[in-house]
């Protein structure tokens, strides 16, 4: 488990999302079951119910929901997440809202996971 003296989270996902409210709950729930323990979700001008779907997770402390308006924001968001949250989590996964990861639990020498 993550040493809370060093990091707040073991594995966090960073994603930029736009109008993905329809399946956001399923996506977050899947990743929670797979071992992700925090999300940095950037909202890129969504007009659907995405913020409403994320709200219970924000209130539970599982999601930081961050506005990211504008065009071509992917690299801006990645840089922002690294600069703001690099000391908050041991590992950060940068994926899209339609991607699903499955982190393995086997620990390798040196403390990392593969």
Backbone as a ProteinNet text record, in pm:
[ID]
protein_1_A
[PRIMARY]
XXXXXXXXXXXXXXXXXXXXXXXXXXXXXXXXXXXXXXXXXXXXXXXXXXXXXXXXXXXXXXXXXXXXXXXXXXXXXXXXXXXXXXXXXXXXXXXXXXXXXXXXXXXXXXXXXX
[TERTIARY]
83.3	0	88.1	32.2	107.5	143	266.1	310	251.5	152.2	82.2	173	290.6	385.5	457.7	462.6	528.9	430.8	320.4	223.7	82	-5.2	-146.5	-212.9	-165.7	-228.1	-119.6	-154.4	-62	-69.1	-188.5	-206.9	-322.4	-292.5	-394.7	-404.1	-524.2	-546.2	-567	-502.3	-523.7	-593.4	-706.3	-779	-844.7	-843.3	-918.6	-1045.1	-1158.2	-1287.5	-1375.8	-1457.1	-1556.2	-1681.5	-1788.8	-1919.6	-1915.3	-1856.6	-1846.3	-1928.2	-2027.3	-2111.4	-2187.6	-2218.8	-2299.2	-2235.7	-2103.4	-2038.2	-1930.7	-1928.2	-1824.5	-1830.9	-1949.2	-1963.2	-1903.9	-1937.6	-1883.8	-1731.9	-1679	-1535.3	-1463.6	-1514.3	-1453.3	-1464.7	-1584.1	-1604.5	-1513.4	-1498	-1408	-1266.7	-1217	-1079.9	-1060.9	-1161.9	-1153.1	-1136.8	-1213.4	-1201.7	-1066.7	-1009.2	-880.8	-761.7	-785.7	-677.2	-638.7	-702.5	-677.2	-740.1	-667.7	-725.3	-750.4	-720.8	-756.2	-761.1	-836.8	-854	-837.6	-765.4	-757.7	-828.1	-952.2	-1034.9	-1046.9	-1005.9	-1010	-1128.2	-1215.3	-1335.7	-1308.2	-1310.5	-1283.3	-1413.1	-1478.5	-1599.8	-1716.9	-1739.5	-1852.2	-1984.7	-2081.8	-2217.5	-2319.9	-2273.7	-2364.5	-2364.3	-2401.4	-2411.9	-2283.8	-2173.5	-2047	-2011.4	-2022.1	-1988.9	-2081	-2206.9	-2305.3	-2270.9	-2228.7	-2190.1	-2065.1	-1972.4	-1847.8	-1866.2	-1970.2	-1988.4	-1979.1	-2045.6	-2032	-1888.3	-1811.5	-1672.5	-1585.1	-1618.4	-1549.5	-1576.3	-1703.4	-1741.4	-1678.7	-1652.9	-1589.3	-1437.2	-1382.5	-1238.7	-1162	-1232.8	-1169.3	-1131.7	-1195.8	-1176.6	-1147.8	-1047.6	-1029.9	-1084.6	-1184.8	-1251.9	-1210.7	-1139.2	-1071.1	-1117.7	-1162	-1199.9	-1077.5	-1094.6	-987.8	-1049.6	-1102.1	-1166.9	-1066.1	-1113.3	-1030.2	-1004.3	-934.8	-901.1	-756.8	-731.1	-597.2	-537.4	-611.4	-572.3	-497.9	-479.8	-423.2	-286.3	-193.1	-59.5	-60.8	-147.3	-161.5	-206.1	-304.9	-356.3	-248.3	-178.7	-73.3	32.9	77.1	177.1	123.5	-0.6	-61.2	-65.9	-109.6	-120.7	14.8	114.6	247.4	297.7	285.9	336.6	262.2	131.6	51.5	48.5	50.2	20.4	132.5	249.4	357.9	401.9	381.6	419	301.3	185	64.9	46.7	104.9	81.2	209.7	221.8	338.9	342.5	228.2	219.1	103.5	120.8	15.1	-0.5	-123.8	-153.7	-227.3	-182.8	-246.1	-321	-452.6	-532.9	-652.4	-718.7	-841.1	-961.8	-1071.7	-1194.7	-1258.4	-1208.9	-1261.7	-1162.1	-1059.4	-958.6	-971	-941	-946.6	-811.9	-756.2	-629.8	-654.9	-562.6	-568.7	-429.9	-404	-271.7	-254.7	-140.7	-112.4	-69	-97.6	-67.4	66.3	131.7	257.7	362.4	426.5	528.8	664.5	738	869.8	975	1097.8	1203.7	1218.3	1248.6	1260.9	1133.3	1027.4	904.9	806	841.7	749.1	652.8	555.8	459.8	472.4	434.2	434	303
-117.8	0	124.6	234.8	359.1	411.5	460.3	523.9	664.3	686.6	815.4	928.7	895.6	1000.4	1052.9	971.9	1012.8	1061	988.5	1019.4	1008.1	1091.6	1082.1	964.1	932.6	829.3	739.8	615	524.1	538.5	524.4	531.1	624.8	727	822.8	824.8	853.4	871.6	1019.1	1066	1200.5	1183.5	1254.1	1245.1	1378.4	1414.8	1530.2	1476.2	1527.2	1472.8	1581.7	1541.9	1632.9	1552.2	1586.6	1524.9	1372.9	1324.8	1181.1	1137.4	1216.9	1186.6	1056.9	1016.8	897.3	772.8	760	639.8	670.6	792.6	830.4	748.8	723.6	644.9	505.6	440.5	306.5	310.5	412.8	427.2	445.4	534.8	556.9	431.5	372.5	252.8	138.2	118.1	14.6	37.1	158.8	187.4	181.7	216.2	199.4	51.7	-34.1	-177.9	-232.8	-169.8	-215.4	-166.4	-80.5	-37	109	185.6	329.8	390.4	480.5	537	687.1	750.3	891.5	927.3	1031.3	1078.6	1229.1	1276.6	1418.8	1432.9	1475.5	1484.9	1630.2	1656.6	1790.5	1798.9	1895	1912.8	2013.3	1964.6	2047.3	2093.4	2190.8	2254.8	2159.1	2068.5	1975	2048.8	1998.2	2055.1	1951.1	1832.6	1727.9	1724.8	1614.1	1601.4	1546.7	1558.9	1503.1	1551.2	1679.9	1733.6	1676.1	1659.3	1602.1	1456.3	1380.2	1240.6	1233.3	1323.6	1323.3	1372.9	1447.6	1514.3	1421.6	1305	1218.6	1172	1153.4	1111.7	1227.4	1348.2	1467	1481.1	1467.2	1480.4	1371.7	1255.1	1144.7	1159.8	1260	1281.7	1194.7	1131.6	1043.3	1113.8	1227.3	1298.6	1445.7	1497.8	1642.1	1674.9	1762.3	1796.9	1939.3	1952.7	2077.1	2127.7	2252.3	2307.1	2323.5	2290	2304.6	2350.7	2473.8	2522.8	2553.9	2543.6	2581.1	2466.8	2498.8	2400	2353.6	2232.7	2174.2	2179.6	2127.8	2137.3	2014.8	1913.3	1788.3	1808.4	1872.1	1890.9	1988.9	2088.4	2183.4	2109.8	2020.8	1943.3	1849.7	1780.4	1689.1	1765	1877.7	1957.9	2010.4	2054.3	2104.3	1994.6	1876.5	1765	1727	1717.6	1683.2	1790.4	1915.5	2024.1	2036.8	2015.5	2033.6	1912	1791.7	1672.2	1568.6	1599.9	1500.6	1450.3	1526.9	1481.8	1428.8	1417.6	1367.3	1217.4	1161.8	1020.2	953.1	826.4	748.2	728.7	695.2	673.4	753.5	806.5	876.8	810.9	776.6	723.8	832	859.4	958.2	881.1	877.7	802	885.9	840	904.9	845.4	916.5	873.2	749.9	705.2	582.7	467.8	486.5	382.8	323.6	195.9	124.7	57.6	75.5	11.1	-94.7	-186.9	-285.9	-298.3	-222.2	-230.8	-363.8	-425.9	-552.4	-524.9	-617.6	-599.2	-659.4	-735.4	-796.2	-687.7	-686.4	-587	-640.4	-556.5	-595.4	-535.2	-582.8	-529.5	-380.1	-309.3	-164.6	-93	-167.3	-104.4	-67.4	-83.8	-48.1	-158.6	-127.5	-225.4	-235.9	-349.1	-365.3	-419.4
0	0	0	-37.7	-48.2	90.5	103.5	227	229.1	314.2	318	364.3	420.3	455.4	331.3	226.5	103.1	-3	-19.8	-125.3	-71.4	-121	-85.4	-155.2	-276.3	-359	-418.9	-441.4	-506.6	-658.6	-715.2	-860.4	-892.7	-969.6	-1011	-1163.4	-1209.9	-1354	-1381	-1486	-1538.1	-1672.4	-1688.8	-1816.7	-1847.2	-1974.6	-2021.9	-2086.6	-2042.6	-2084.1	-2143.3	-2238.4	-2297.1	-2329.2	-2261.6	-2286.7	-2274	-2167.1	-2144.3	-2023.4	-1988.6	-1873.6	-1886.7	-2007.5	-2031.1	-1970	-1979.2	-1928.2	-1823.9	-1772.2	-1677	-1548.1	-1496.4	-1373.5	-1392.2	-1501.8	-1529.4	-1539.1	-1604.7	-1625.7	-1491.9	-1406.1	-1275.1	-1189.4	-1183.1	-1100	-1142.4	-1272.8	-1322.7	-1269.9	-1286.3	-1246.5	-1095.1	-1018.9	-873.5	-838.5	-904.3	-880.7	-927.2	-1028.2	-1082.5	-1000.2	-902.3	-815.2	-822.2	-908.1	-912.1	-787	-721.1	-599.3	-606.2	-721	-737.2	-885.6	-915.1	-1052.5	-1056.9	-1157.9	-1190.1	-1324.4	-1318.9	-1439.4	-1481.5	-1602.8	-1659.5	-1755.4	-1732.3	-1813.3	-1924.3	-2047.1	-2164.5	-2228.8	-2164.6	-2219.1	-2238.1	-2145.2	-2156.4	-2145.2	-2221.6	-2216.5	-2171.1	-2135.7	-2089.1	-1935.5	-1877.4	-1731.8	-1668	-1733.9	-1687	-1545.5	-1518.8	-1386.2	-1279.2	-1313.7	-1219.7	-1187.4	-1288	-1266.8	-1178.5	-1198.2	-1121.3	-978.1	-952.3	-823	-701.8	-698.1	-580.4	-556.4	-661.5	-649.6	-599.5	-642.9	-592.6	-443.2	-405	-264.1	-177.4	-235.5	-162.5	-157.3	-224.2	-224.4	-321.5	-414.6	-512.6	-642.1	-668.4	-794.2	-767	-836.1	-849.4	-988	-993.3	-1119.1	-1155.1	-1265.4	-1298.3	-1434.6	-1443	-1573.5	-1663.6	-1790.5	-1889.5	-2021.5	-2024	-2145.7	-2255.4	-2379	-2492.5	-2587.6	-2692.7	-2795.3	-2776.3	-2821.7	-2818.3	-2677.2	-2581.8	-2441.3	-2388	-2468.7	-2418.8	-2353.1	-2420.7	-2364	-2248	-2254.8	-2144.5	-2018	-2034.3	-1921.3	-1865.6	-1951.3	-1904.8	-1826.2	-1877.7	-1807.2	-1675.1	-1674.2	-1550.9	-1445.7	-1484.6	-1389.4	-1331.6	-1416.1	-1367.1	-1271.4	-1310.7	-1226.4	-1094	-1095.6	-973.5	-882.9	-941.7	-863.4	-857.3	-909.8	-915.7	-779	-675.9	-542.3	-462.8	-528.8	-461.6	-480.8	-586.8	-615.1	-663.4	-626.7	-666.1	-817.9	-877	-1021.6	-1077.6	-1200.6	-1272.5	-1409.3	-1442.9	-1576.3	-1653.4	-1773.1	-1859.3	-1968	-1956.2	-2052.5	-2095.4	-2199.5	-2247.8	-2177.6	-2185	-2120.5	-2182.2	-2296.7	-2357.3	-2345.8	-2264.3	-2245.2	-2105.6	-2096	-1969.3	-1946.9	-1828.2	-1795.7	-1689	-1680.6	-1574	-1513.2	-1407.5	-1345	-1273.7	-1292	-1224.7	-1081.7	-994.6	-853.7	-812.6	-901.4	-863.6	-848.5	-735.2	-710.1	-755.4	-825.6	-871.8	-778.3	-790.1	-702.2	-727.2	-622.3	-632	-596.9	-564.2	-517.2	-625	-751.3	-857.5	-890.9	-970	-1017.4	-1168	-1222.2	-1368.4	-1413.9
[MASK]
++++++++++++++++++++++++++++++++++++++++++++++++++++++++++++++++++++++++++++++++++++++++++++++++++++++++++++++++++

